Amino acid sequence: MTWLPRRRPLSLTLRVALLLSAVAVTTFIVVGAYLYQTLQRQMARRDDVELIAKVDQIRSVLEDLPSVAAIVRDARPLKDTLTGHNDFMLRVNTPDGKPLLQTSITSRPLPAVDSVPAGRPLTMDDIHDWQPQTGRGRMVRAVGLVGVDTASGKGGEPVQIILARERSDRLKLLRAYVGDLLVALCGGALLATALGYVVVRYSMRQFRSVIAKADDINTSRLNTRLSVDDAPVELRQMGAAFNAMLDRLEDGVQRLSGFAADLAHDLRTPVNTLMVETQVALSRPRTAEEYQHLLASNLEEYERLARMIENTLFLARADNAQLALQRESLDLQAELQRIHDYFEFLAEDAGLRLTVDAPPLRAEIDPVLLQRAVNNLVSNAIRYTPAGGTVAVTARATADGVDIAVSNTGPGIAPEHLPHIFDRYYRADQARSDQAHSAGLGLSIVRAIMALHGGKLSVDSQPGELTTFFLQFRGGKNI
């Protein structure tokens, strides 16, 4: 099978130039056709008016003749009325059809039409079409009077006047005009294409500037922005959108770089711990009990690594919308009580009081993700609340859903750290510096879960006072 080479697409400049040419050609055709039709109607009307005037002139000449016999003896007065009009064909017949005068022979027989009575002026309706061998013809048949008494205006012998014309010089000239119009059309199309290409290419210099600046952008120069102030109005919106895209890319690259650095740092700690403990164990012979203790210590580090990897994969799938929600109608009171029962002994060991206050509520929420989000918040609250403090979980109905709040009486979070506590691996304040138990992903996971539900995660905290995290779900209802 022979594969044909792929045809390269036309450039935008050439496309716009061809479109301009198509618009110009269409305009030429429409305007030319309109002008041609208008001119043709005007010329045809002029021919008809001239035809009527000639019949009136012939009637006048006939009235001045003494008799019908004079037409046969001397036809010059009638022929003189057609001087300069070789395309006219005049016939004068007696009432019974006997020819008296015939200036020329038509290419085809004239049709039989009604005659205009003597004494009645001719109108445009009295002119009829007839079909010559080529083109189109017009004719008129009228009755004229010969030898009319000039004093009384009466008397006279009737004769038949037939005046026909195959095509006037005007219409022949108009026919030649069509050829000139087609030549002008082709020339105008070529000229419009060439000028359109030049104009569009000149106008596209702004696009070439954008392309040149885009070529200069790479991962190390994402801070470059397009100047939209001096750009045309049509390009400002595109430039603004391009700059906004660069802002998102720069932010994403910076976050990705920070995420990779933080992940490498956090993975290095357990890996180094495993390496050091293994090297120490291999430095000399050990007892079975010592090896068992080493394996137990290594197991904790493996579990920590597994949690970090699982949390990282969860966030990656959430960011790429690869997690499908399994919404169910949940009894929030029962779900929160189940979480209370799970953490109750852990809170007692830490010397804390764990409470749940939730009325009968139902909400369309993924049960697994709800448990994970609340578990992360309760676990953090227990970890960072000093002995004797209180961790409270509450739920309430709102106008468009339900809100779940987890609060604790811990040390609080400084205001400068609040905007960043949901960032991955953020440990700027003391509340998130316990690397032995936390990889710094818990609050990031909670935020991702709320984003998947179309909800909102927020925090209210003051150093030394109550810290409260709010989970705002939409779509809940009372039962």
ZIDALIN-V220520 format. One record per residue. N is the residue number from 1. RES is the residue in one letter. PHI is phi as a letter, one per 40 degrees, with the letter a starting at -180 (* if undefined). BURIAL is I if it has 16 or more other ideal C-beta (glycine too) atoms within 10 Angstrom, else O. Layout:
BEGIN
N | RES | PHI | BURIAL
N | RES | PHI | BURIAL
END
This chain:
BEGIN
1 | M | * | O
2 | T | c | O
3 | W | c | O
4 | L | c | O
5 | P | c | O
6 | R | c | O
7 | R | c | O
8 | R | c | O
9 | P | c | O
10 | L | c | O
11 | S | c | O
12 | L | c | O
13 | T | c | I
14 | L | c | O
15 | R | c | O
16 | V | c | I
17 | A | c | I
18 | L | c | I
19 | L | c | O
20 | L | c | I
21 | S | c | I
22 | A | c | O
23 | V | c | O
24 | A | c | I
25 | V | c | I
26 | T | c | O
27 | T | c | O
28 | F | d | I
29 | I | c | O
30 | V | c | O
31 | V | c | O
32 | G | c | I
33 | A | c | O
34 | Y | c | O
35 | L | c | O
36 | Y | c | O
37 | Q | c | O
38 | T | c | O
39 | L | c | O
40 | Q | c | I
41 | R | c | O
42 | Q | c | O
43 | M | c | I
44 | A | c | I
45 | R | c | O
46 | R | c | O
47 | D | c | I
48 | D | c | I
49 | V | c | O
50 | E | c | O
51 | L | c | I
52 | I | c | I
53 | A | c | O
54 | K | c | I
55 | V | c | I
56 | D | c | O
57 | Q | c | O
58 | I | c | I
59 | R | d | I
60 | S | c | O
61 | V | c | I
62 | L | c | I
63 | E | c | I
64 | D | c | O
65 | L | c | I
66 | P | c | O
67 | S | a | O
68 | V | c | I
69 | A | c | O
70 | A | c | I
71 | I | c | I
72 | V | c | O
73 | R | c | O
74 | D | a | O
75 | A | c | I
76 | R | c | O
77 | P | d | O
78 | L | c | I
79 | K | c | O
80 | D | c | O
81 | T | c | I
82 | L | b | I
83 | T | c | O
84 | G | g | O
85 | H | b | O
86 | N | c | O
87 | D | c | I
88 | F | c | I
89 | M | b | I
90 | L | b | I
91 | R | b | I
92 | V | b | I
93 | N | b | I
94 | T | c | O
95 | P | d | O
96 | D | c | O
97 | G | g | O
98 | K | c | O
99 | P | c | O
100 | L | b | I
101 | L | a | I
102 | Q | a | O
103 | T | c | O
104 | S | a | O
105 | I | b | O
106 | T | c | I
107 | S | c | O
108 | R | a | O
109 | P | c | O
110 | L | c | I
111 | P | c | O
112 | A | c | O
113 | V | b | O
114 | D | c | O
115 | S | c | I
116 | V | c | I
117 | P | d | O
118 | A | c | I
119 | G | g | O
120 | R | c | O
121 | P | c | O
122 | L | c | I
123 | T | b | O
124 | M | c | O
125 | D | c | O
126 | D | c | I
127 | I | c | I
128 | H | b | O
129 | D | c | O
130 | W | a | I
131 | Q | b | O
132 | P | c | I
133 | Q | c | O
134 | T | b | O
135 | G | g | O
136 | R | b | O
137 | G | b | I
138 | R | b | I
139 | M | a | I
140 | V | a | I
141 | R | b | I
142 | A | a | I
143 | V | b | I
144 | G | b | I
145 | L | b | I
146 | V | b | I
147 | G | g | I
148 | V | c | I
149 | D | c | O
150 | T | c | O
151 | A | c | O
152 | S | c | O
153 | G | g | O
154 | K | b | O
155 | G | g | O
156 | G | h | I
157 | E | c | I
158 | P | c | I
159 | V | b | I
160 | Q | c | I
161 | I | b | I
162 | I | b | I
163 | L | b | I
164 | A | b | I
165 | R | a | I
166 | E | c | I
167 | R | a | I
168 | S | c | I
169 | D | c | O
170 | R | c | I
171 | L | c | I
172 | K | c | O
173 | L | c | O
174 | L | c | I
175 | R | c | O
176 | A | c | O
177 | Y | c | O
178 | V | c | O
179 | G | c | O
180 | D | c | O
181 | L | c | I
182 | L | c | O
183 | V | c | O
184 | A | c | O
185 | L | c | O
186 | C | c | O
187 | G | c | O
188 | G | c | I
189 | A | c | I
190 | L | c | O
191 | L | c | O
192 | A | c | I
193 | T | c | I
194 | A | c | O
195 | L | c | O
196 | G | c | I
197 | Y | c | I
198 | V | c | O
199 | V | c | O
200 | V | c | I
201 | R | c | I
202 | Y | c | O
203 | S | c | O
204 | M | c | I
205 | R | c | O
206 | Q | c | O
207 | F | c | O
208 | R | c | O
209 | S | c | O
210 | V | c | I
211 | I | c | O
212 | A | c | O
213 | K | c | O
214 | A | c | O
215 | D | c | O
216 | D | c | O
217 | I | c | I
218 | N | a | O
219 | T | c | O
220 | S | c | O
221 | R | b | O
222 | L | c | I
223 | N | c | O
224 | T | c | O
225 | R | b | I
226 | L | c | I
227 | S | c | O
228 | V | b | I
229 | D | c | O
230 | D | c | O
231 | A | c | I
232 | P | c | O
233 | V | d | O
234 | E | c | O
235 | L | c | I
236 | R | c | O
237 | Q | c | O
238 | M | c | I
239 | G | c | I
240 | A | c | O
241 | A | c | O
242 | F | c | I
243 | N | c | O
244 | A | c | O
245 | M | c | O
246 | L | c | I
247 | D | c | O
248 | R | c | O
249 | L | c | O
250 | E | c | I
251 | D | c | O
252 | G | c | O
253 | V | c | O
254 | Q | c | O
255 | R | c | O
256 | L | c | O
257 | S | c | O
258 | G | c | O
259 | F | c | I
260 | A | c | O
261 | A | c | O
262 | D | c | I
263 | L | c | I
264 | A | c | O
265 | H | c | O
266 | D | c | I
267 | L | c | I
268 | R | c | O
269 | T | c | I
270 | P | c | I
271 | V | c | O
272 | N | c | O
273 | T | c | O
274 | L | c | I
275 | M | c | O
276 | V | c | O
277 | E | c | I
278 | T | c | O
279 | Q | c | O
280 | V | c | O
281 | A | c | I
282 | L | c | O
283 | S | c | O
284 | R | a | O
285 | P | c | O
286 | R | b | O
287 | T | c | O
288 | A | c | O
289 | E | c | O
290 | E | c | O
291 | Y | c | O
292 | Q | c | O
293 | H | c | O
294 | L | c | I
295 | L | c | O
296 | A | c | O
297 | S | c | O
298 | N | c | I
299 | L | c | O
300 | E | c | O
301 | E | c | I
302 | Y | c | O
303 | E | c | O
304 | R | c | I
305 | L | c | I
306 | A | c | O
307 | R | c | O
308 | M | c | I
309 | I | c | O
310 | E | c | O
311 | N | c | I
312 | T | c | I
313 | L | c | O
314 | F | c | I
315 | L | c | I
316 | A | c | O
317 | R | c | O
318 | A | c | I
319 | D | c | O
320 | N | c | O
321 | A | f | O
322 | Q | c | O
323 | L | c | I
324 | A | c | O
325 | L | c | O
326 | Q | b | O
327 | R | c | O
328 | E | b | O
329 | S | c | O
330 | L | c | I
331 | D | c | I
332 | L | c | I
333 | Q | c | I
334 | A | c | O
335 | E | c | I
336 | L | c | I
337 | Q | c | O
338 | R | c | O
339 | I | c | I
340 | H | d | I
341 | D | c | O
342 | Y | c | O
343 | F | c | I
344 | E | d | O
345 | F | c | O
346 | L | c | O
347 | A | c | I
348 | E | c | O
349 | D | c | O
350 | A | c | I
351 | G | g | O
352 | L | b | I
353 | R | b | O
354 | L | b | I
355 | T | b | O
356 | V | b | I
357 | D | b | O
358 | A | a | I
359 | P | c | O
360 | P | c | O
361 | L | b | I
362 | R | b | I
363 | A | a | I
364 | E | c | I
365 | I | b | I
366 | D | c | I
367 | P | c | O
368 | V | c | O
369 | L | c | I
370 | L | c | I
371 | Q | c | I
372 | R | c | I
373 | A | c | I
374 | V | c | I
375 | N | d | I
376 | N | c | I
377 | L | c | I
378 | V | c | I
379 | S | c | I
380 | N | c | I
381 | A | c | I
382 | I | c | I
383 | R | c | I
384 | Y | b | I
385 | T | b | I
386 | P | c | O
387 | A | d | O
388 | G | g | O
389 | G | c | I
390 | T | b | I
391 | V | b | I
392 | A | b | I
393 | V | b | I
394 | T | b | I
395 | A | a | I
396 | R | a | O
397 | A | c | I
398 | T | b | O
399 | A | c | O
400 | D | b | O
401 | G | i | I
402 | V | b | I
403 | D | b | I
404 | I | b | I
405 | A | b | I
406 | V | b | I
407 | S | b | I
408 | N | a | I
409 | T | b | I
410 | G | c | I
411 | P | c | I
412 | G | g | I
413 | I | b | I
414 | A | c | O
415 | P | d | O
416 | E | c | O
417 | H | c | I
418 | L | d | I
419 | P | c | O
420 | H | b | O
421 | I | c | I
422 | F | c | I
423 | D | c | I
424 | R | c | I
425 | Y | g | I
426 | Y | c | I
427 | R | b | I
428 | A | c | O
429 | D | b | I
430 | Q | c | O
431 | A | c | I
432 | R | b | I
433 | S | b | O
434 | D | c | O
435 | Q | c | O
436 | A | c | O
437 | H | b | O
438 | S | b | I
439 | A | c | I
440 | G | g | I
441 | L | b | I
442 | G | d | I
443 | L | c | I
444 | S | c | I
445 | I | c | I
446 | V | c | I
447 | R | c | I
448 | A | c | I
449 | I | c | I
450 | M | c | I
451 | A | c | O
452 | L | c | I
453 | H | c | I
454 | G | g | O
455 | G | b | I
456 | K | a | O
457 | L | b | I
458 | S | a | O
459 | V | a | I
460 | D | b | O
461 | S | a | I
462 | Q | b | O
463 | P | d | O
464 | G | g | O
465 | E | b | O
466 | L | c | O
467 | T | b | I
468 | T | b | I
469 | F | b | I
470 | F | b | I
471 | L | b | I
472 | Q | b | I
473 | F | c | I
474 | R | b | I
475 | G | h | I
476 | G | c | I
477 | K | a | O
478 | N | c | O
479 | I | b | O
END
